[in-house]
């Protein structure tokens, strides 16, 4: 098994006008070192040709790769640090990396030419079609599409001598490299290549063959196929035509290797999107067929809601109610439990039965009437409630998650397959996947165990110092300073931290949000707990679902929390207005 030490940061100086080339070379070297066995012989040969290119030519190729599309007008490829574009282009053409005479269909021509140019180059065709001189680009394309079919050279479209278009012929490889480096196709090369990485610090994660996200070439192929289907769906192709083309799931895994779980999750998300789009388009039959094939967190509830809308008899409603009640015995998370409970109540009412009693506890509430303010209502409540012996801090979703992130740092940054693709992650790539916690359960248990014997105090203080400033999905350094940390450790009991952290682990994606706005510490209190959490609601504001779930949890666990309802004192506002 090969092991890859944490890579040294890309150190290209921004004073170097071609600093982006250093970053791009880092990407190429990283992918070859980590995934070289998943590249074909032709792909290795192409990368070898890249290595032999003059620096100015590779700079131009990098600039082209970072731009949108793969066809470019030569007069648009002008960069001061590259100089003569044609000279830089010649080695790219000779190496077969760029085609200097690509054939363009009408739509591609319209994407590259201005309206004025099109009116000149296609003047005879426009006249023959009887189009007015002021016709828009879209109107011209619509009218000429059926008449001018087939690809042509730019000159054959009527472009004058001297106008040139070039096409990158290595884009398929570049897309594959981009996927293998980032672990997704949302991020473009420019996001990394043009980044000044020295302004952000990252946790160093050890990489090994076992922690690679892709273990086989067909997994990369499957990802690219899923992405192509997603793009076609967004372009308007009907779900019914795309669903049969979906790559097979776990059945494609080799007999000696487990299925790629994170790739299966991605496939499940695409199936869910196909089902949602089918539902929007009125194809409820297809949607009903697709939802059960998706592992998306909302798929089961969506399937039951769809069945609810399609129910034609009490018998149908009863079978759906039974299915919902069965699902409620083992909901996948609190959000699903909440949605299932609402579905259960609706179906019970439809069948003329009493609704099931509401689950959970009503939160404690108190009211404040404050002078009207143009600032944030949370700040107004903080300033009103804070005293010298009982300070109040605005923390919202930063304090509890920050303490969790520090204590569980080793678990969060464990180098598991599909978690880290390169050395510049702000957090694990599988953070929002359903199995994020299950894959790290032992690591998390080890971290939480320190809450039982008091070791957590020194661990949190030490990790606050050691990791300060490193990117993390849970720790927001601007909101967590040493003073706030010490107050939290002094006033929040370890048993409360444990239950709060355990709930975060139930669904990290959903439960990182919805935490109360304020925390008030009471360090001089003789008995625990010496704090309370406060959710602030201004006039007309209502509790959101995730906030309700957290408040119900606080009540169940004995965590002190309350909802503060604020009304503005109109008389104060009127008095101040009169004085002004």
Legacy VTK file of the C-alpha trace (Angstrom):
# vtk DataFile Version 3.0
C-alpha trace
ASCII
DATASET POLYDATA
POINTS 580 float
0.000 0.000 0.000
1.358 3.395 -0.956
1.126 6.275 1.486
1.195 9.909 0.457
2.362 12.439 3.036
0.477 15.716 3.245
1.476 17.803 0.265
3.396 20.996 0.675
1.245 24.013 -0.074
1.365 25.523 -3.512
3.823 28.340 -3.045
3.633 30.223 -6.337
4.008 33.922 -5.685
1.288 36.170 -7.057
4.117 38.425 -8.187
4.746 35.799 -10.865
2.254 36.577 -13.667
2.107 32.858 -14.485
1.545 31.719 -10.895
-1.564 29.847 -12.030
0.678 27.503 -14.042
2.395 26.318 -10.841
-1.003 25.528 -9.340
-2.160 23.716 -12.487
0.999 21.618 -12.556
0.330 20.719 -8.930
-3.087 19.365 -9.956
-1.574 17.249 -12.736
1.188 15.869 -10.513
-1.253 15.133 -7.677
-3.687 13.181 -9.840
-0.929 11.181 -11.545
0.672 10.314 -8.202
-2.616 9.353 -6.554
-4.645 7.891 -9.421
-2.093 7.016 -12.064
-3.293 3.406 -12.225
-6.801 4.619 -13.165
-5.561 6.525 -16.221
-5.335 4.865 -19.613
-2.164 4.573 -21.673
-3.461 7.276 -24.032
-4.140 9.583 -21.094
-0.653 9.039 -19.709
0.756 9.792 -23.158
-1.234 13.040 -23.322
0.037 14.087 -19.909
3.579 13.321 -21.036
3.063 15.655 -24.003
1.906 18.343 -21.604
5.125 17.971 -19.628
7.203 18.548 -22.764
5.406 21.747 -23.772
7.184 25.098 -23.549
6.104 26.990 -20.454
4.361 29.682 -22.502
2.312 27.051 -24.370
1.273 25.231 -21.203
0.301 28.619 -19.761
-1.993 29.210 -22.737
-3.465 25.712 -22.407
-4.105 26.357 -18.709
-5.868 29.632 -19.513
-8.071 27.827 -22.037
-8.888 24.984 -19.643
-10.006 27.508 -17.027
-12.407 29.213 -19.437
-15.938 28.105 -20.192
-16.377 25.791 -23.150
-13.748 24.257 -25.382
-13.906 26.422 -28.514
-12.396 29.893 -28.519
-11.846 32.705 -30.944
-8.178 33.339 -31.309
-8.579 37.087 -30.885
-10.080 36.472 -27.422
-6.998 34.575 -26.215
-4.817 37.509 -25.354
-2.748 37.496 -22.170
0.088 39.875 -21.401
2.199 37.223 -19.653
1.888 34.899 -22.667
2.586 37.349 -25.450
2.136 36.221 -29.067
-0.796 33.812 -28.926
-0.055 32.196 -32.281
3.507 31.346 -31.276
2.303 29.855 -27.976
-0.431 27.952 -29.805
1.802 26.225 -32.375
3.233 23.544 -30.006
-0.305 22.801 -28.744
-1.501 22.168 -32.279
1.555 20.052 -33.087
0.977 17.955 -29.940
-2.638 17.342 -30.929
-3.964 19.166 -27.858
-5.650 21.906 -29.897
-7.429 21.797 -33.261
-6.938 25.014 -35.220
-9.643 24.211 -37.802
-12.670 22.821 -35.936
-16.011 22.448 -37.700
-18.865 24.367 -36.094
-22.592 23.801 -36.319
-24.940 26.786 -36.412
-25.530 26.891 -32.647
-21.784 26.812 -31.981
-21.250 29.593 -34.496
-23.905 31.705 -32.761
-22.158 31.098 -29.445
-18.898 32.517 -30.750
-19.967 35.373 -33.045
-21.588 38.705 -32.245
-24.966 39.652 -33.684
-23.314 42.186 -35.974
-20.907 39.588 -37.331
-23.691 37.092 -37.917
-25.695 39.637 -39.881
-22.657 40.188 -42.124
-21.511 36.574 -42.482
-25.014 35.154 -43.036
-26.545 38.111 -44.875
-27.622 36.073 -47.923
-29.251 33.373 -45.793
-30.992 35.978 -43.614
-32.322 37.737 -46.707
-33.482 34.455 -48.235
-35.359 33.597 -45.050
-37.203 36.933 -45.232
-36.003 38.015 -41.810
-36.064 41.708 -40.866
-32.764 43.536 -40.542
-33.302 44.069 -36.820
-34.048 40.431 -35.959
-32.552 39.284 -32.659
-29.911 36.608 -32.320
-32.416 34.124 -30.919
-34.839 34.809 -33.769
-32.095 34.340 -36.366
-30.997 31.042 -34.854
-34.547 29.734 -34.680
-35.277 30.676 -38.300
-32.019 29.446 -39.810
-31.568 26.224 -37.819
-33.520 24.066 -40.271
-31.930 25.659 -43.331
-28.282 25.633 -42.292
-27.618 22.188 -40.872
-24.302 20.415 -40.560
-20.921 21.592 -39.261
-18.628 23.832 -41.321
-15.282 25.542 -41.053
-15.470 29.117 -39.826
-14.484 30.440 -43.275
-17.289 28.434 -44.872
-19.764 30.277 -42.632
-18.685 33.506 -44.318
-16.153 34.703 -41.769
-13.440 36.916 -43.318
-9.833 35.815 -43.696
-7.948 36.286 -40.437
-10.806 35.182 -38.165
-9.845 31.955 -36.406
-11.394 29.524 -33.938
-9.482 26.879 -32.008
-10.773 23.910 -30.054
-9.293 22.099 -27.072
-9.179 18.408 -27.936
-8.085 17.303 -24.472
-11.156 18.526 -22.570
-12.431 15.009 -21.814
-9.161 14.254 -20.040
-9.207 17.618 -18.282
-12.724 16.930 -16.992
-11.605 13.527 -15.721
-8.615 15.095 -13.978
-10.807 17.812 -12.505
-13.183 15.213 -11.071
-10.386 13.113 -9.617
-8.786 16.159 -7.987
-11.875 17.897 -6.580
-14.149 14.889 -6.139
-16.922 16.819 -7.901
-17.577 18.794 -11.066
-19.065 21.826 -9.321
-15.623 23.315 -8.815
-13.768 24.592 -11.847
-10.017 24.627 -12.301
-10.061 28.394 -11.922
-11.361 28.013 -8.365
-8.098 26.341 -7.412
-5.631 27.470 -10.031
-6.374 31.173 -9.517
-6.668 30.896 -5.728
-4.167 32.505 -3.395
-4.012 29.462 -1.165
-1.637 31.038 1.311
-4.500 33.109 2.740
-6.208 30.001 4.135
-4.737 27.183 6.191
-5.882 23.597 5.903
-5.676 20.527 8.106
-3.006 18.146 6.825
-4.566 14.759 6.150
-2.457 11.692 5.427
-3.420 10.033 2.138
-3.034 6.366 1.249
-4.263 4.032 -1.479
-6.986 2.752 0.851
-8.354 6.262 1.391
-8.725 7.022 -2.307
-12.221 8.054 -3.353
-11.983 6.156 -6.651
-10.636 2.629 -6.508
-11.461 1.609 -10.080
-11.688 3.374 -13.415
-15.319 2.373 -13.922
-16.193 4.409 -10.813
-14.853 7.546 -12.483
-16.780 6.610 -15.638
-19.960 6.170 -13.603
-19.592 9.579 -11.969
-19.076 11.245 -15.359
-22.116 9.426 -16.757
-24.261 10.565 -13.811
-23.077 14.138 -14.298
-23.901 14.023 -18.009
-27.438 12.823 -17.212
-27.852 15.580 -14.619
-26.857 18.203 -17.174
-29.304 16.764 -19.700
-32.059 16.885 -17.086
-31.290 20.530 -16.376
-31.296 21.205 -20.123
-34.907 20.033 -20.283
-34.797 16.388 -21.339
-37.728 14.454 -19.856
-37.015 12.151 -16.896
-38.733 9.277 -18.685
-36.020 9.232 -21.361
-33.132 9.612 -18.889
-34.166 7.043 -16.280
-33.416 3.975 -18.490
-29.914 5.345 -19.171
-28.944 5.594 -15.510
-25.810 3.533 -14.725
-26.370 0.500 -12.570
-25.651 0.905 -8.897
-23.927 -1.389 -6.442
-24.364 -4.396 -8.696
-21.482 -3.111 -10.825
-19.031 -3.375 -7.948
-16.460 -6.106 -8.363
-16.849 -9.242 -6.285
-13.677 -8.515 -4.296
-14.485 -4.887 -3.533
-17.325 -3.221 -1.652
-19.595 -0.804 -3.535
-18.502 2.814 -3.660
-20.869 4.194 -1.025
-20.442 7.884 -1.814
-20.989 7.189 -5.519
-24.146 5.244 -4.639
-25.343 8.257 -2.662
-24.771 10.475 -5.687
-26.730 8.088 -7.870
-29.563 8.152 -5.329
-29.654 11.964 -5.429
-29.989 11.924 -9.211
-32.832 9.401 -9.024
-34.528 11.709 -6.517
-34.142 14.681 -8.879
-35.594 12.656 -11.738
-38.550 11.714 -9.548
-39.119 15.314 -8.414
-39.012 16.589 -11.995
-41.385 13.844 -13.146
-43.756 14.867 -10.358
-43.554 18.533 -11.368
-44.325 17.594 -14.965
-47.400 15.646 -13.871
-45.953 12.167 -14.500
-46.901 10.811 -11.109
-46.659 7.215 -12.264
-42.974 7.581 -13.097
-42.338 9.579 -9.923
-43.970 6.840 -7.863
-41.753 4.281 -9.568
-38.556 6.255 -9.005
-38.792 7.373 -5.371
-38.332 3.849 -3.920
-35.102 3.517 -5.949
-33.547 6.577 -4.271
-31.582 6.611 -1.021
-32.125 10.386 -0.703
-33.171 11.415 2.853
-36.480 12.857 1.590
-37.374 10.053 -0.827
-39.583 8.021 1.538
-41.648 11.014 2.642
-42.008 12.261 -0.945
-43.172 8.818 -2.020
-45.818 8.725 0.710
-46.977 12.295 -0.037
-47.332 11.398 -3.698
-49.359 8.328 -2.791
-51.475 10.526 -0.491
-52.338 12.840 -3.400
-53.155 9.907 -5.642
-55.346 8.143 -3.064
-58.869 7.608 -4.384
-60.503 5.713 -1.519
-60.412 5.253 2.228
-58.694 1.951 1.585
-55.867 3.766 -0.222
-55.571 6.289 2.583
-55.506 3.533 5.179
-52.673 1.694 3.449
-50.655 4.939 3.239
-51.369 5.673 6.907
-50.145 2.203 7.830
-46.961 2.746 5.820
-46.389 6.141 7.481
-46.903 4.666 10.955
-44.496 1.860 10.125
-41.909 4.410 8.960
-42.400 6.365 12.188
-41.206 3.362 14.184
-37.741 3.871 12.677
-37.397 7.328 11.088
-34.046 8.007 9.500
-33.744 11.387 11.231
-35.697 14.012 13.175
-36.715 15.871 10.018
-38.282 12.761 8.546
-40.014 11.979 11.841
-41.518 15.464 11.854
-42.738 15.152 8.255
-44.146 11.668 8.858
-46.014 12.852 11.938
-47.710 15.605 9.911
-48.595 13.120 7.194
-50.035 10.770 9.806
-52.222 13.562 11.230
-53.569 14.541 7.787
-54.441 10.971 6.873
-56.108 10.382 10.244
-58.301 13.449 9.735
-59.180 12.316 6.214
-60.314 8.974 7.664
-62.330 10.720 10.387
-60.099 9.616 13.226
-58.592 11.698 15.997
-55.152 13.033 15.141
-52.241 11.469 16.945
-51.077 13.520 19.926
-48.280 15.949 19.165
-44.896 14.618 20.099
-42.396 16.704 22.019
-42.568 19.417 24.648
-43.620 23.052 24.415
-40.595 25.319 24.970
-40.384 27.830 27.798
-41.244 31.347 26.607
-40.842 34.871 27.909
-41.580 38.275 26.417
-39.708 41.556 26.234
-40.876 44.993 25.170
-37.872 46.916 23.914
-37.318 50.336 22.378
-37.706 50.148 18.604
-34.405 49.431 16.905
-33.164 49.354 13.339
-30.473 46.838 14.239
-30.761 43.087 14.672
-33.329 42.066 17.243
-30.918 39.440 18.623
-28.398 42.157 19.458
-31.090 44.231 21.161
-32.056 41.295 23.396
-28.410 40.483 24.086
-27.679 44.042 25.201
-30.855 44.194 27.300
-30.271 40.911 29.152
-26.516 41.021 29.683
-25.177 41.978 33.093
-21.731 41.997 34.637
-22.378 38.699 36.421
-24.494 37.086 33.667
-23.044 37.962 30.245
-24.988 37.156 27.075
-23.325 36.278 23.764
-24.714 36.047 20.247
-23.625 32.571 19.117
-26.451 31.078 17.014
-24.972 28.075 15.151
-21.351 28.645 16.129
-20.669 27.824 19.799
-22.057 24.296 20.223
-20.879 23.286 16.764
-17.494 24.885 17.430
-16.968 22.952 20.656
-18.063 19.791 18.857
-15.712 20.482 15.966
-12.740 20.949 18.285
-13.393 17.888 20.435
-14.136 15.625 17.467
-11.443 17.021 15.170
-9.661 13.645 14.717
-12.925 11.952 13.718
-13.984 14.687 11.314
-10.610 14.685 9.553
-10.122 10.904 9.509
-8.691 10.000 6.054
-11.457 7.682 4.883
-12.248 6.828 1.227
-14.202 9.610 -0.466
-13.501 12.068 2.343
-10.511 14.014 1.053
-9.507 14.334 -2.571
-6.688 16.859 -2.262
-4.814 18.763 0.456
-7.001 21.878 0.340
-10.346 20.733 1.747
-12.170 22.858 4.310
-13.757 19.631 5.548
-14.565 16.066 4.474
-16.324 15.761 1.141
-18.728 13.185 2.567
-19.902 15.456 5.394
-23.486 15.614 4.104
-23.740 11.940 3.264
-25.987 9.735 5.345
-23.159 7.409 6.370
-20.785 10.198 7.443
-21.113 9.321 11.130
-21.472 5.548 10.719
-18.142 5.357 8.905
-16.472 7.218 11.793
-18.510 5.896 14.715
-15.516 4.464 16.556
-13.562 7.702 16.094
-16.472 9.767 17.415
-16.979 7.428 20.376
-13.338 7.862 21.344
-13.702 11.646 21.241
-16.935 11.718 23.248
-15.508 9.345 25.835
-13.242 12.186 27.025
-16.358 13.951 28.328
-16.795 11.207 30.913
-13.501 11.625 32.753
-12.791 15.334 32.358
-10.042 14.989 29.744
-12.130 17.063 27.345
-11.221 20.301 29.157
-7.516 20.097 28.371
-8.219 18.637 24.929
-10.475 21.543 23.941
-8.041 24.149 25.252
-5.092 22.496 23.540
-6.904 21.964 20.261
-8.117 25.569 20.277
-4.457 26.619 20.313
-3.085 23.933 17.983
-5.769 24.152 15.287
-6.535 27.854 15.497
-7.221 29.266 12.051
-7.349 25.930 10.214
-10.373 25.547 7.950
-13.170 23.459 9.486
-16.839 22.910 8.634
-17.798 23.199 12.311
-15.428 25.757 13.837
-15.976 29.405 12.892
-12.899 31.081 14.291
-14.304 34.575 14.036
-17.090 33.629 16.463
-15.082 31.571 18.973
-12.388 33.263 21.034
-10.511 32.125 24.121
-12.774 34.047 26.520
-15.978 32.530 25.134
-14.386 29.078 25.199
-13.466 29.409 28.886
-16.926 30.663 29.839
-18.524 27.744 28.010
-16.252 25.188 29.662
-16.938 26.689 33.095
-20.723 26.839 32.741
-21.909 24.034 30.425
-21.777 20.622 32.134
-20.040 17.765 30.337
-23.239 15.703 30.346
-25.023 18.482 28.440
-22.202 18.733 25.922
-22.481 14.997 25.388
-26.191 14.992 24.583
-25.814 18.065 22.370
-22.942 16.490 20.463
-24.802 13.202 20.116
-27.718 15.035 18.537
-25.386 16.778 16.124
-24.163 13.333 15.154
-27.698 12.131 14.441
-27.746 14.350 11.357
-24.775 16.723 11.057
-26.128 18.425 7.944
-29.527 19.299 9.403
-28.602 19.755 13.047
-25.778 22.228 12.479
-28.592 24.746 11.958
-31.500 25.723 14.181
-29.538 26.275 17.384
-30.598 29.238 19.562
-29.329 32.738 18.895
-27.989 33.600 22.348
-26.341 31.984 25.334
-26.336 33.514 28.805
-23.717 32.377 31.299
-24.215 32.574 35.083
-20.797 31.563 36.455
-21.628 32.671 40.018
-24.599 30.293 40.334
-23.987 27.634 42.988
-25.675 24.773 41.117
-25.661 23.517 37.539
-26.582 24.326 34.914
-25.042 27.780 34.910
-26.216 28.834 31.465
-29.303 29.044 29.300
-29.883 29.132 25.558
-32.239 31.771 24.152
-33.975 31.741 20.768
-35.057 35.274 19.817
-38.173 35.961 17.778
-39.009 39.459 16.707
-42.471 40.719 15.722
-44.023 38.463 13.082
-41.206 35.912 13.229
-42.027 32.241 13.812
-40.064 29.210 14.854
-38.702 27.158 11.966
-38.990 23.384 11.891
-35.342 22.742 12.776
-35.607 25.215 15.665
-38.709 23.421 16.971
-36.856 20.117 16.858
-33.935 21.521 18.833
-36.220 23.123 21.439
-38.139 19.865 21.903
-34.839 18.069 22.353
-33.684 20.608 24.967
-36.867 20.058 26.953
-36.490 16.276 26.815
-32.860 16.394 27.941
-33.144 19.098 30.581
-31.008 21.562 28.650
-32.051 25.080 29.775
-33.530 26.934 26.814
-36.250 29.476 26.192
-37.882 31.453 23.410
-37.781 35.217 23.844
-40.625 36.986 22.019
-39.895 40.648 21.376
-42.312 43.495 20.807
-41.171 46.999 19.993
-42.316 49.809 22.264
-44.101 52.098 19.811
-44.393 54.888 22.392
-40.624 55.104 22.729
-40.259 55.246 18.960
-42.934 57.977 18.724
-41.306 59.945 21.544
-37.866 59.789 19.930
-39.370 60.799 16.590
-41.017 63.845 18.166
-37.765 64.870 19.843
-35.963 64.573 16.540
LINES 1 581
580 0 1 2 3 4 5 6 7 8 9 10 11 12 13 14 15 16 17 18 19 20 21 22 23 24 25 26 27 28 29 30 31 32 33 34 35 36 37 38 39 40 41 42 43 44 45 46 47 48 49 50 51 52 53 54 55 56 57 58 59 60 61 62 63 64 65 66 67 68 69 70 71 72 73 74 75 76 77 78 79 80 81 82 83 84 85 86 87 88 89 90 91 92 93 94 95 96 97 98 99 100 101 102 103 104 105 106 107 108 109 110 111 112 113 114 115 116 117 118 119 120 121 122 123 124 125 126 127 128 129 130 131 132 133 134 135 136 137 138 139 140 141 142 143 144 145 146 147 148 149 150 151 152 153 154 155 156 157 158 159 160 161 162 163 164 165 166 167 168 169 170 171 172 173 174 175 176 177 178 179 180 181 182 183 184 185 186 187 188 189 190 191 192 193 194 195 196 197 198 199 200 201 202 203 204 205 206 207 208 209 210 211 212 213 214 215 216 217 218 219 220 221 222 223 224 225 226 227 228 229 230 231 232 233 234 235 236 237 238 239 240 241 242 243 244 245 246 247 248 249 250 251 252 253 254 255 256 257 258 259 260 261 262 263 264 265 266 267 268 269 270 271 272 273 274 275 276 277 278 279 280 281 282 283 284 285 286 287 288 289 290 291 292 293 294 295 296 297 298 299 300 301 302 303 304 305 306 307 308 309 310 311 312 313 314 315 316 317 318 319 320 321 322 323 324 325 326 327 328 329 330 331 332 333 334 335 336 337 338 339 340 341 342 343 344 345 346 347 348 349 350 351 352 353 354 355 356 357 358 359 360 361 362 363 364 365 366 367 368 369 370 371 372 373 374 375 376 377 378 379 380 381 382 383 384 385 386 387 388 389 390 391 392 393 394 395 396 397 398 399 400 401 402 403 404 405 406 407 408 409 410 411 412 413 414 415 416 417 418 419 420 421 422 423 424 425 426 427 428 429 430 431 432 433 434 435 436 437 438 439 440 441 442 443 444 445 446 447 448 449 450 451 452 453 454 455 456 457 458 459 460 461 462 463 464 465 466 467 468 469 470 471 472 473 474 475 476 477 478 479 480 481 482 483 484 485 486 487 488 489 490 491 492 493 494 495 496 497 498 499 500 501 502 503 504 505 506 507 508 509 510 511 512 513 514 515 516 517 518 519 520 521 522 523 524 525 526 527 528 529 530 531 532 533 534 535 536 537 538 539 540 541 542 543 544 545 546 547 548 549 550 551 552 553 554 555 556 557 558 559 560 561 562 563 564 565 566 567 568 569 570 571 572 573 574 575 576 577 578 579
